[in-house]
């Protein structure tokens, strides 16, 4: 017998659809009695959005979804009708679970160490991230520059980005880190295709094995995202990017130490930081 979680599983929902799913989770004990207008009012969305939500889950319409909700496991209904945690707590709990999965996957760290060595040897190292992944790529580049002498950050795609990719390759770049968390930007693919043509080693940081960007990568780092809130949360991705910086430093500790000492010297000379 189905559960609400199993009905939603495997579907990439828009923020509006997530709001409807959250509303169903909060009222699952009586969700099968709600009309489209009642569910829309509770969720703060339009009636057509509720209908589109049902079809996005693979149902022929909202009536078909209601029948599925009526057949939910009793335990699922009872558990969800009086939730022990609010949405914010559930979002944090999901990310704790994601971090636990990441922790377990690192029992064998050889893949991360191998990628760190590839990145350390690339002069410069190219990091790409657009749209929602832009902030993640910028975070990685900021810290990578502390341990790597040359880092090129590409935050916008198009002909200028292609120029940067070609110029970096001529300068000696050999590796690209492509941060591609959902929703996966279509415009990223031509840049990755060009990277493959230029014989870059492309490493993709993405959320699942079905991500289209993996068709263009030589190595992949799969990290789950949190999907409880309207927009994805990226705790595991941020930790993974920090681990990559650590792996780069570990691959060439002498060079990393020189760069870190130089930064600390600048920071002290120019008083970058306030004292506690």
C-alpha positions as CSV (number, residue, x, y, z in Angstrom):
1,X,0.0,0.0,0.0
2,X,1.3,3.5,-0.9
3,X,2.4,6.2,1.4
4,X,2.4,9.9,0.7
5,X,6.2,9.8,0.6
6,X,6.2,7.1,-2.0
7,X,3.7,9.0,-4.1
8,X,6.0,12.1,-4.1
9,X,9.3,10.1,-4.4
10,X,11.2,10.5,-7.7
11,X,9.4,13.7,-8.8
12,X,11.2,17.0,-9.2
13,X,8.6,19.5,-8.0
14,X,8.5,23.2,-8.6
15,X,8.3,25.5,-5.6
16,X,4.6,25.9,-6.1
17,X,4.1,22.1,-6.2
18,X,6.3,21.7,-3.1
19,X,3.9,24.1,-1.3
20,X,1.0,21.8,-2.3
21,X,2.9,18.7,-1.2
22,X,3.7,20.4,2.2
23,X,0.0,21.1,2.6
24,X,-1.0,17.6,1.8
25,X,1.5,16.3,4.4
26,X,0.1,18.6,7.0
27,X,-3.5,17.5,6.2
28,X,-3.0,14.0,4.9
29,X,-5.6,12.5,7.3
30,X,-8.3,14.4,5.5
31,X,-6.5,15.2,2.2
32,X,-8.7,12.8,0.2
33,X,-11.8,14.9,1.1
34,X,-10.3,18.2,0.0
35,X,-11.6,19.7,-3.2
36,X,-9.2,21.5,-5.6
37,X,-10.4,24.8,-4.4
38,X,-10.0,23.9,-0.7
39,X,-6.5,22.5,-1.2
40,X,-5.6,25.6,-3.3
41,X,-6.8,27.9,-0.5
42,X,-4.9,26.0,2.2
43,X,-1.7,26.0,0.1
44,X,-2.1,29.6,-1.0
45,X,-2.0,28.6,-4.7
46,X,-4.4,28.6,-7.7
47,X,-6.8,25.8,-8.6
48,X,-5.0,25.1,-11.9
49,X,-1.8,24.7,-9.9
50,X,-3.4,21.9,-7.9
51,X,-4.5,20.1,-11.1
52,X,-1.0,20.5,-12.6
53,X,0.5,19.1,-9.4
54,X,-1.7,16.0,-9.8
55,X,-0.7,15.4,-13.4
56,X,3.0,16.1,-12.6
57,X,2.8,13.1,-10.2
58,X,1.6,10.9,-13.0
59,X,-2.2,11.0,-12.2
60,X,-4.8,11.6,-14.8
61,X,-6.2,14.4,-12.7
62,X,-6.9,15.6,-9.2
63,X,-9.7,13.0,-8.7
64,X,-7.2,10.2,-9.5
65,X,-4.8,11.7,-6.9
66,X,-7.6,11.8,-4.3
67,X,-8.3,8.2,-4.8
68,X,-4.6,7.4,-4.2
69,X,-4.7,9.5,-1.0
70,X,-7.7,7.6,0.1
71,X,-5.7,4.4,-0.1
72,X,-2.7,5.6,1.9
73,X,-1.5,3.3,4.7
74,X,-3.2,4.1,7.9
75,X,0.1,4.5,9.7
76,X,1.1,7.1,7.2
77,X,-2.1,9.0,7.7
78,X,-1.9,8.9,11.5
79,X,1.7,10.0,11.5
80,X,1.3,12.8,9.1
81,X,-2.0,14.2,10.5
82,X,-0.3,15.1,13.8
83,X,3.3,15.8,12.8
84,X,5.9,15.7,15.6
85,X,8.1,18.2,13.8
86,X,7.3,21.4,11.9
87,X,8.5,22.1,8.4
88,X,11.7,23.8,9.5
89,X,12.6,20.9,11.7
90,X,11.9,18.4,9.0
91,X,14.1,20.4,6.6
92,X,17.0,20.3,9.0
93,X,16.4,16.6,9.8
94,X,16.5,15.8,6.0
95,X,19.9,17.6,5.8
96,X,21.2,15.7,8.8
97,X,20.3,12.5,7.0
98,X,22.0,13.8,3.8
99,X,25.1,14.5,5.8
100,X,25.0,11.0,7.3
101,X,24.9,9.5,3.9
102,X,27.8,11.7,2.8
103,X,29.7,10.6,6.0
104,X,29.1,6.9,5.1
105,X,30.2,7.3,1.5
106,X,33.6,8.7,2.7
107,X,34.6,5.4,4.3
108,X,36.5,5.1,1.0
109,X,38.1,8.5,0.3
110,X,40.2,7.4,-2.6
111,X,37.9,9.0,-5.2
112,X,38.0,12.4,-3.5
113,X,41.8,12.2,-3.0
114,X,42.2,11.4,-6.7
115,X,40.1,14.3,-7.8
116,X,42.0,16.6,-5.4
117,X,45.2,15.6,-7.1
118,X,43.8,16.3,-10.5
119,X,42.6,19.7,-9.4
120,X,46.0,20.5,-7.7
121,X,47.8,19.7,-11.0
122,X,45.5,21.9,-13.2
123,X,47.0,25.3,-13.7
124,X,44.6,27.1,-13.6
125,X,41.7,25.1,-12.1
126,X,38.4,26.0,-13.7
127,X,35.3,26.1,-11.6
128,X,31.9,26.5,-13.2
129,X,28.5,27.2,-11.6
130,X,25.5,29.1,-12.9
131,X,22.1,30.0,-11.5
132,X,21.5,28.3,-8.1
133,X,24.9,26.7,-8.4
134,X,26.6,30.0,-8.8
135,X,26.9,30.6,-5.1
136,X,28.2,27.1,-4.5
137,X,30.9,27.6,-7.2
138,X,31.9,31.0,-5.8
139,X,32.2,29.5,-2.3
140,X,34.5,26.7,-3.6
141,X,36.6,29.2,-5.7
142,X,37.0,31.5,-2.7
143,X,38.6,28.9,-0.5
144,X,40.3,27.0,-3.3
145,X,42.3,30.2,-4.0
146,X,43.8,29.9,-0.5
147,X,45.5,26.6,-1.5
148,X,45.7,26.7,-5.3
149,X,47.8,29.3,-7.1
150,X,45.4,29.8,-10.1
151,X,41.6,29.4,-10.0
152,X,39.3,30.6,-12.7
153,X,35.6,31.0,-11.8
154,X,33.0,31.0,-14.5
155,X,29.6,32.2,-13.3
156,X,27.9,33.1,-16.5
157,X,27.7,30.9,-19.7
158,X,27.7,32.0,-23.3
159,X,30.4,33.0,-25.8
160,X,32.5,34.8,-23.2
161,X,32.5,31.7,-21.0
162,X,33.6,29.7,-24.0
163,X,36.5,32.2,-24.6
164,X,37.5,31.8,-21.0
165,X,37.5,28.0,-21.3
166,X,39.7,28.1,-24.5
167,X,42.1,30.6,-23.0
168,X,42.5,28.7,-19.8
169,X,43.2,25.5,-21.8
170,X,45.9,27.3,-23.7
171,X,47.4,28.5,-20.4
172,X,47.7,25.0,-19.1
173,X,44.3,24.2,-17.5
174,X,43.5,20.6,-17.5
175,X,40.5,20.2,-15.1
176,X,37.0,21.7,-14.8
177,X,34.8,21.4,-11.7
178,X,31.1,21.8,-12.8
179,X,28.7,22.4,-10.0
180,X,25.3,21.5,-11.2
181,X,22.7,21.1,-8.5
182,X,19.0,21.0,-9.4
183,X,17.3,22.4,-11.3
184,X,20.0,21.6,-13.9
185,X,20.6,24.7,-16.2
186,X,20.3,23.7,-19.8
187,X,22.8,26.5,-20.8
188,X,25.5,24.7,-18.9
189,X,25.6,21.7,-21.3
190,X,27.3,23.5,-24.3
191,X,30.1,24.7,-22.1
192,X,30.6,21.2,-20.7
193,X,30.5,19.8,-24.3
194,X,33.2,22.3,-25.3
195,X,35.3,21.3,-22.2
196,X,35.2,17.7,-23.4
197,X,36.2,18.7,-26.9
198,X,39.1,20.6,-25.4
199,X,40.1,17.4,-23.6
200,X,39.6,18.8,-20.1
201,X,39.1,16.3,-17.3
202,X,35.5,17.3,-16.2
203,X,34.3,16.6,-12.6
204,X,30.6,17.0,-12.0
205,X,29.2,17.8,-8.6
206,X,25.5,17.0,-8.8
207,X,22.7,15.5,-6.9
208,X,21.8,12.2,-8.5
209,X,22.9,9.6,-11.1
210,X,20.2,10.7,-13.5
211,X,21.6,14.2,-13.8
212,X,22.1,15.1,-17.5
213,X,25.5,16.8,-16.8
214,X,27.0,13.3,-16.1
215,X,27.0,12.6,-19.8
216,X,29.8,15.2,-20.0
217,X,31.9,14.3,-17.0
218,X,34.9,12.0,-16.4
219,X,34.3,11.9,-12.6
220,X,31.2,12.6,-10.5
221,X,30.6,13.5,-6.9
222,X,26.9,12.8,-6.1
223,X,25.6,14.7,-3.1
224,X,21.9,14.7,-2.1
225,X,20.0,18.0,-1.7
226,X,17.2,18.8,0.8
227,X,13.8,19.0,-0.8
228,X,11.5,19.7,2.1
229,X,11.4,23.5,1.7
230,X,10.2,25.5,-1.3
231,X,13.8,25.6,-2.7
232,X,16.5,23.0,-2.4
233,X,19.0,23.2,0.5
234,X,22.6,22.3,-0.1
235,X,24.3,21.4,3.2
236,X,26.0,18.2,1.8
237,X,27.1,20.1,-1.3
238,X,28.8,22.8,0.8
239,X,30.6,20.2,2.9
240,X,31.7,18.3,-0.2
241,X,33.2,21.5,-1.7
242,X,35.1,22.1,1.5
243,X,36.4,18.5,1.4
244,X,37.5,19.2,-2.2
245,X,39.5,22.2,-1.0
246,X,41.1,20.0,1.7
247,X,41.9,17.3,-0.9
248,X,43.6,19.9,-3.1
249,X,45.7,21.1,-0.2
250,X,46.6,17.5,0.7
251,X,47.6,16.7,-2.8
252,X,50.3,19.4,-2.8
253,X,50.8,20.4,0.9
254,X,54.0,22.4,0.3
255,X,52.4,24.7,-2.3
256,X,49.3,25.0,-0.2
257,X,51.2,26.0,2.9
258,X,53.1,28.7,0.9
259,X,49.8,30.2,-0.3
260,X,48.1,30.0,3.1
261,X,51.1,31.7,4.8
262,X,51.1,34.4,2.2
263,X,47.4,35.0,2.8
264,X,47.8,35.2,6.6
265,X,50.7,37.6,6.1
266,X,48.5,39.9,3.9
267,X,45.6,39.6,6.3
268,X,47.8,40.7,9.2
269,X,49.5,43.5,7.3
270,X,46.2,45.0,6.1
271,X,44.2,44.1,9.1
272,X,41.5,42.2,7.2
273,X,39.7,40.9,10.2
274,X,38.3,42.5,13.4
275,X,39.7,41.3,16.7
276,X,37.4,39.7,19.2
